[in-house]
Amino acid sequence: MNFPKFWAQGTYKNFFAWRWSDSSQAEAEALAAAAARQLAEQFAADKLPPPGAHYGYPDRPMREPVLREFRDLSGGLTAAVTRNAYGCLVLNTARAMFVDVDLPEPKRVGGGFFSRLFGKKPEPAPAGNPAEAPVLAQAEVWSRQNPGWSWRVYRTKAGLRLLATHDLFDPASAETQAVFDALGADPLYRRLCQVQNCFRARLTPKPWRCGHNNPPSRWPWPDAKAEKRFNAWEAGYREVCEGYATCSLVAVIGNGLVHPEVRAVLDLHDTTTLAESKLKLA
C-alpha cells in the first residue's frame, strides 16, 4: 500500500503543488516547492497538460491519513482504514480483492428534494438495478470456470462491489487484471489499485447523499483551527450516516469459503458499511 507519511504544499507565485515523502517533512516540503516552481515554468512555456488530463483518480499516492492498520503475524501490513477527501472512511487491502463495477443509474421514482424538505425518513435499500444481472451472471460463470472461487456481491449506490473471499491476490498481477476484465471493473478503480498497490472499498456514505455538506478542509490540516472545524463537521457527518448503509449484500456465489486473512476484512467491511441492515444506500 502506498500512503506516504509526510505531505507538504509548495507555492510559487500563483501556483501551488502537493508532494510527499516517507522519509521526512523537510523532504516533502522541498519536493513541493520544486513542483510548484516547475508548474509555473510550464505555464509560462505553455506546456501544461490539457484540462481533464488528470480527471478521476490521480496518478500519484492518495493524500489520506491512515487511521487504523491491520498486520499479519509477521508484521506485514494487510489492511488500513484511511479517510478520503470527502471525509469518508475507506478500507484498503493488500491482498483481499475488491472489484468495483459501476452501472447505469436506474430511473428514480419519488423521493428527492421534497422528501428531504418535509423530513421523510430514509427508505429501505432499492430492489436493484436491472444492469446488475449480467455482472452476477459473469461472476457465476467465472466461479464455474475456476473451481474453488467464492464471491460476496454487494449493491452500492452506483453499482456493484464484489469481494473474493477464498484466497489472496496481488493487485498488479495478471490474474487480478483478468478478473477485472471479466467482471467489467471500473477503469478508474483499476487505475487506482495499480497506483496505490492495494484494493479499496468505501466504508461510510458520501456526505452529500446523506444531506450533509462536504468537509471544510482536508488533511493535513493547515492549523489547529482547521482541524477543530473538521472535527465539528465529522461529528455531524457521523450522526447523519446512522440512517444509511454504504452497501447491501445481495449474493454469495461459489463455494462460500473465506480465507483467514479475508475474514478480518470481511467482518470489518460488513459491520461498518451496515451491509445487512436494509437501510437506504448512500
Buried (B, 14 or more C-beta within 10 A) or exposed (E): BEBBEBBBBBEBEEBBBBBBBEEEEEBBBBBBBBBBBBBBEEEEEEEEEEEEEEEEBBEBBBBBBBEEEBEBEEEEBBBBBBBBEBBBBBBBBBBBBBBBBBBEEEEEEEEEEEEEEEEEEBEEBBEBBEBBEEBBEBBBEBBEEBEEBBBBBBBBBBBBBBBBBBBBBEBEEEEBBEBBEBBBBBEEBBBBBBBBBBBBBBBBBBBEBBEBEEBEBBBBBEEEEBBEBBEEBBEEBEEBBEBBBBBBBBBEBBBEEBBEBBEBBBEBBBEBBBBEBEBBBB
